[in-house]
Amino acid sequence: MPTDLFRISGQWSTYPQDGGLLRSGAAPIGPTPMQEYVTLDAKNLEPSQLTVDTPVAVNFGGVTNCNVLIIQSDRPITVTVTSAAGTSQSFPCDGYLQLISRTVPITAVSLTRTPATLTNVSVFLGEKT
């Protein structure tokens, strides 16, 4: 079976926009390197429009258990994720959400838009080897 290597790399950091002069205690954090790798057996990229106000289930395509979830949205949405542990969690997503779960896969994802707001969403799902 063919495999892919999912990779997120780079760094994140914070720094005072005023150079730390206006806010006492403002201090930079980082840069902190990011090097995340997951070998994938299956993947699916699902672009869609949310046209209803009720939750919309994400099509997993050829992915059975999702270990990598990335959501990009042009409007605020609520993401509800169900894991193999049987629990559901909801998160606000206002532009970008990234979730990697190596040992407890995600088994279902639904998206809920802000009422009466056409919303474009892209969902990447990856299943680890």
C-alpha positions as CSV (number, residue, x, y, z in Angstrom):
1,M,0.0,0.0,0.0
2,P,1.4,3.4,-0.9
3,T,2.2,5.8,2.0
4,D,2.7,9.5,2.3
5,L,4.7,11.5,4.8
6,F,2.6,14.3,6.4
7,R,4.9,17.1,7.6
8,I,4.4,20.4,9.5
9,S,7.7,22.2,10.0
10,G,8.8,25.7,10.9
11,Q,8.6,27.7,14.0
12,W,6.3,29.8,16.1
13,S,7.1,32.7,18.3
14,T,5.6,35.8,20.0
15,Y,7.1,39.3,20.3
16,P,5.9,42.6,21.6
17,Q,4.6,44.8,18.7
18,D,5.9,47.9,20.5
19,G,9.3,46.4,21.1
20,G,8.4,46.0,24.8
21,L,8.6,49.7,25.5
22,L,4.9,50.4,26.1
23,R,3.8,47.3,28.1
24,S,5.9,46.4,31.1
25,G,6.7,42.8,31.2
26,A,6.2,42.2,27.5
27,A,8.8,39.7,26.4
28,P,9.2,37.5,23.4
29,I,8.7,33.7,23.5
30,G,10.6,31.6,21.1
31,P,11.3,31.1,18.3
32,T,10.1,27.5,19.1
33,P,10.8,24.9,16.4
34,M,8.0,22.7,15.0
35,Q,8.8,19.4,13.4
36,E,5.8,17.1,13.2
37,Y,5.8,14.0,11.0
38,V,3.2,11.3,10.6
39,T,3.4,8.5,8.0
40,L,0.0,8.1,6.4
41,D,-1.7,5.2,4.8
42,A,-4.8,7.2,3.6
43,K,-5.6,10.8,3.1
44,N,-8.5,12.9,1.9
45,L,-8.9,16.6,1.1
46,E,-12.5,17.7,1.2
47,P,-13.4,21.3,0.1
48,S,-17.0,22.2,0.7
49,Q,-19.5,25.0,1.3
50,L,-21.6,25.1,4.4
51,T,-25.0,26.2,3.1
52,V,-27.2,25.1,6.1
53,D,-27.2,26.1,9.7
54,T,-27.3,22.5,11.1
55,P,-24.1,20.5,11.6
56,V,-22.7,19.0,8.4
57,A,-20.8,15.6,8.6
58,V,-17.4,15.6,7.0
59,N,-16.9,12.9,4.3
60,F,-13.9,10.9,5.3
61,G,-13.4,9.5,1.8
62,G,-10.9,6.6,2.0
63,V,-9.9,7.5,5.6
64,T,-11.2,5.2,8.3
65,N,-9.6,6.6,11.4
66,C,-8.3,10.2,11.2
67,N,-5.0,11.0,13.0
68,V,-4.3,14.3,11.3
69,L,-7.0,16.9,10.9
70,I,-6.6,20.3,9.4
71,I,-9.4,22.7,8.8
72,Q,-9.3,26.0,7.0
73,S,-12.4,28.2,6.9
74,D,-13.2,31.7,5.5
75,R,-15.7,32.3,8.3
76,P,-16.0,31.3,12.0
77,I,-17.3,27.7,12.5
78,T,-17.8,25.2,15.2
79,V,-16.0,21.9,14.7
80,T,-17.2,18.8,16.6
81,V,-14.8,15.9,16.8
82,T,-15.6,12.4,18.0
83,S,-12.7,10.1,18.9
84,A,-12.3,6.4,19.2
85,A,-12.7,6.9,22.9
86,G,-16.3,7.7,22.2
87,T,-16.3,11.3,23.4
88,S,-17.2,14.4,21.4
89,Q,-15.6,17.8,21.8
90,S,-16.5,21.0,20.1
91,F,-14.0,23.8,19.2
92,P,-14.4,27.2,17.7
93,C,-12.5,27.6,14.4
94,D,-12.0,31.1,13.1
95,G,-9.7,30.5,10.1
96,Y,-7.5,27.6,11.0
97,L,-7.5,24.4,13.1
98,Q,-4.8,21.7,13.3
99,L,-5.1,18.6,15.3
100,I,-2.7,15.6,15.4
101,S,-3.8,12.6,17.6
102,R,-1.4,9.6,17.2
103,T,-2.9,7.1,19.6
104,V,-6.6,7.9,19.8
105,P,-8.0,8.4,16.2
106,I,-10.8,10.7,15.3
107,T,-13.8,8.8,14.0
108,A,-16.3,11.6,13.0
109,V,-16.1,15.3,12.3
110,S,-19.0,17.7,11.8
111,L,-18.9,21.4,11.0
112,T,-21.5,24.1,12.0
113,R,-21.4,27.5,10.4
114,T,-22.5,30.9,11.8
115,P,-26.2,31.1,11.1
116,A,-27.2,32.4,7.6
117,T,-23.5,32.8,6.6
118,L,-22.3,31.0,3.5
119,T,-19.0,29.5,4.5
120,N,-16.2,27.9,2.5
121,V,-14.2,25.1,4.3
122,S,-11.4,22.9,3.4
123,V,-10.8,19.7,5.5
124,F,-7.7,17.5,5.3
125,L,-7.8,14.1,7.0
126,G,-4.9,11.7,7.3
127,E,-4.8,8.2,8.7
128,K,-1.5,7.1,10.1
129,T,0.3,3.9,9.2
